[in-house]
């Protein structure tokens, strides 16, 4: 298997796309699958058309994101392309619009589309619009339709924190409010998932919700209960306090699913980037910089361990981790690169929600890092 990666920060959309895809193709040759990640400062259609015109019959999948990740840091105005070629690789892509209006239906349609490909196992790369719909419900229906024979990984599309419009791509077309996926078989792909956040204080119960808002915690207005547990929080400080103290909900194995508060409603409800079920029992969480970085290194080490010769990594890291770590985010990337090994290229995206699983069932995570590492040796 050959993997090529190219990046560009050229201001011109067409020239940037040409520069990145040319660099990738020089290594991979004619690709069977192309990943495209781009930031919102570009003319998305021009970038998409340019890349698509250069990759021949290759399948394509990707999205607009809050930042494109390379080994040296985050390109907040840039784009990245990864091209993969392997004689034994099989790829199917699917794109379904209407995520905000029918999340469950989108999951079912995409599952049915992938089934028609005849690929009965492999890795599903998942890029939903991070601004619309109930992604957790979509993932449930996607998994119900496909099952445990597949591995699931990806992240939510977004923009540079304008919360205006996100774009998703496949070889079919470019669109918004959609789910874009690529199913890949015939390659050895190992994944890792983790965050490094730890619970503090006693458990809490979500007693009232509306869509992506938590209205009550333990029977009290959500912000009042949240503030009390942290010793008193000024409303004006909530943005930074919420970033440092998300909620976490444990599964039966003790892994915490992180949910990120992003704002306050007038009635003291907490706005979240993802849905939280009523009667959910969880904790307020805290994270220390070194633990977050160590976790990113650990999950990369675990992903690399079963491989013979890692050739490329695809990283999906939460925009909230980047904002919280600021300049120290490069330390996390350096720790990941060290575990990958010298010379192993990396392409990634800052995402609005991360898709992955600790066991079989894919979940939507926040403030989490997930990585897919591909081996040079194809499946026998």
N, C-alpha and C positions, 0 to 999 in steps of 0.2 A: 504494500500500500504506500502511495506517495501523497504527501500533504503539502500544499503551498499556502503561504500566508502573505498578504500584502496590506499595507496601510497607506493612508494619505491624509494630509491636512491642507491640501491645496484648496484655495477658496472657490475655484471654479468647479461646479458640480461634475461636469463631464470629464474634465481633466483629472479630478480626484479619483473618480471611478476608474478611469483608464489606467492611472498610475497603480492603484491598488490591485486591480484584477490582473494586470500584466505581471506584476511581481509574483503573485500567487501561481499563475499559470506557468511561469518559467521553471518552477519546481515540480509541480504536479503533472504537467502535461495536460492532455484532454481530460477534463473532470467528469465524474459521474454524479457528483453532488457539490453544490456551492453554497456556502453560508455567507450572508451579507448583513452586516450591522452598520448602521449609519446614524449620525446625530441630526437634529431637526433643522440645523442651519442650512442644509443643502436642499436643492430642488429634488425631492424624493423621486419623482417620476423620471427625471433626467438621469439620476444615478442608477435607478432600476433598469431603465432601457439600455444604458451603456453597458452595464455588467452583463445583462442578459444577451446582448448582441455579441459579446466576446466569449461566452462559455459554450457555444454550440448547443448540443442536445442535452446538456447537463440539467439535472433537476436543481432547483434553487429554493432556499428557504431563508427567512431572516426577518429583520424588523428595524424600526427606528427606536433608539434607546437614549437614555440620559447621558451616556458616555461610552465610548469604545475603549476596551481594555487591551493594552499590549503589555509586554513584559516590563517596559520602562515606566509605565504609568497609565493615566487615563486621558484619552483624547476627548475633550468636551466639545470640540469642533473638528470632527474627523470621521473617517469611515474605515472599515476593515473587511477583508474578503479572505475566506478560506476555501480552497478547492481541494477535493479529494478524488483520487483515482485508484481503482483496484479492479482487476479482472473479475473477482468473485463478488463484488459488491452489488447488492440489489437495493433500489431506493424507490419509495413511493411518497408523493407529497399530496397534501390536501389543504384546501382553504375554504372556510365557511364563514359567511358574514352574518350579522344579526346577533352578536354575542350579548349585547346589552338587553335585547328584548326577549331572547330565548336561549339562555345559557345551556340549559339541559338539552334542548334540541340540537344546538350546535355540537355538543359533545357526542350525541348519538349519530349525527350525520357524518362527522369526521371518522368515528369508529367504523361505520358501515363502509365508507369510502376506502379506508385502509384495508379492511377485510377483502374487498374486491381485488386488491393487488395480488392476493395469493401469498403474501409474505406472512408466515405464521409465527415468526419470532423476530427479535431484534430490539433496537433502541428507538424510542419515539422522542424526537426533539420537538418541544411544545412551546409556541410563541403566541400567547393570547394578547389581545389589547388589554393593557393594564389599567385602563380607565373605565371600562364598561363591564357590566354584567357581574354575575356571581361565578367567579372562576372556580371556586371549590365545587360548586354544583356541576359545572362543565367537566371538571376532572373526574368526578364520580361517574358521570354517564359515559365518558370516554373509556374509563377503566372497566365499567360494567360491560361495555361492548367489545372490548379487546381482551381483557383478562390478564393473568399473571405471567403469561409467557413473554411479555415485553418488559423492557426497562424504560422508565419515563424520566425526562430531564428537560429543563428549559427555564424560561423566565418571561415576565410580562413586559410588553413593549410600552414605551413612553416617550417623553420629550425632556427638554432641559428645564424641568420643574415649572413649566408654564401650565401644565395640566389642561392643555387645549386639545391636541389631537395626536394620536399615535398611528403608525403605519405598520402593516404586516405584508410580507412578500412570500410568494411562491413562484414557480415557473409559470403558473397560470396567469397571475396578475398581481398588481399592488392595490391594497385597499385599506380600510380602517374598520374599527368595531368588528374585528374578525378573529378567528383562530387559524394560525398557520402552523402546519406540522410537517415533519419529514420522518418517515420510517426507514431505518437503515438496517440491513442484514448483510452478513458476509464479512464484517469487520469485527475485530476484538476491541470492545469498548468497555472500560471500567469507570465507575462513577463514585463520587463521594459527596456527602452532604453534612453540614454542621453549622453551628453559630457561635457557641461559646458563652451564651447568656445563662445566668444562674438565678433561681428563685430566691426571693427575700420575704420575710414575714410569713404570716399565716395565709392559708388559702382564702380566696374570695369566690363569690358566686354571682354570675351575671343573671340578674332577676328581671330585666326588661331591655328589649332591643327594638330598633326599627331600622331595617335595611343594614347599612354599614355604621350605624350609631349604637353605642351602648348607652341606654337611658338610665338604668339603675344598676348599682352594685350593692349586694347585700341589702336590698330594699331601700337604699338611699340614692339621691341624685348621684350619677356616676362620678362627676368631678369632685363632689364633696367627699365621697368615700375614698377615691384615689388620693386626694390631697391629704386627708387625715392619716392614711397609712404611711405617707412620706413625711409626716411631721409638719404639714402645711405648705401649700404651693400657691404662689401668686398667679392669678390668671395670665398676667403678662409674661410670666416665665414658662408657661406650659409648653411652648414649642420646643424649648431646649430640654426641659425636664422629661417630656414625653419621649423625646428621642433617646434619652439615657435610660428610661424606665418603661419599656413596653410591657405588655401582658404576655404570659406564657401559659399554655394549656398542655398538661402531660398526657402521653398515651400510656398504654398498659406496660410498655417497656421502659418508661421513665424518660423518654425523649420529650422535650418541650417544643410545642408548636408556637412560634412567636407571632404576635399580632401587634401591629405598630399604630399607635394613636397619632393622628396628624392634625387634629384641631379640636376646638371647643364649639359646641352649639350654644345658642342663647339660653336654652333651658338646662344648661350644665351637663348635657349629654356629651360623650366623647366620640368624636368622629374617627373612624379607622379606615385604613386602606383596603381592608378585607372584611368579609362578614364574620360575625361572632355569634354562635348559637345561644339562644336563651337557655338558662340552667347550666351553662358551661362553668366548670370549676377550674380555677387557675391561680396564678400568683403574679404579683408585680415582680419584674425581673431587673437585674442589674448586670452590666458587663464591664470588665476591666480590659483595657487596651491589649495588654500582653496575652490575656486569655483568648480574646477574639482572634488575634494573629496566630497564636499557637494552634487554635482549632482549625484555621484555614490550612496551616501546614500539615496538621494531622490527617485531615480528610484527603489531602493530596497524596500524602504518603500511603494511605490505605488504598487509594485508587491506583497508584503506580505499582504497588506490591505484586499483584498477580500477572503483570505484563512482562514480556520478554524484552521489548525495546520500544518504549514510548516514542511516538513520532510527532504528536501534536496534542494540545489541550484546548478545550472550549470551556470558558469560565462564565458563570452567571452569578453576579455579586450584587447585593442589594444597594440601591442608591442611598438608602439611609445609613448603611455602614460607611460609605464613602463620605457622606456629609458629617458624620460623627467623628470619624478618624482624621478627616482633613489631610494634612501633609503626611500623617503616619500611615495613610492607606498604602503608600508605596512600600512600606515595610511589610504589609500583608502580601503584596504582589511579589516582593523579593523572597519571602518565605515560601510561597507557592512555587516560584521558579526554582528555588534551591532543591525542593523535593522532586520536581519534574526532571531536573538534571540539566546540565549545560547543553545549550544548543537545541533544546526542545521548544519550539515556538508555541505561543499562546495567543489566542484571540478570545475576547470576552465582551460582555455588555453589562452596564449598570442597569439593573432591572427593577420594575415595579411589581414585586412579588416573584418568588423563586419556586420552581416546580421540581420536586424530587421525592424520593421515598427512602425511609430507613429500612423497610423490608420489601413489600410488594406494591402496596397501594400508593399512588402518587397523591401528594397533598400540596396545597399552596402555602408557602412559607413567607415570612417577612424577616428582615435583618439577618439573612442567612446567605451562606456561600455554598454553591454547588458546582461541581466540576466533572467533566467527562474527559477521560484521557484515552486516546486511540493508539493501538499498537501497530507497529510496522508489519507484523506478521498477520496475515488474514486468517480467518477461520478455515479449518480443513473441511 
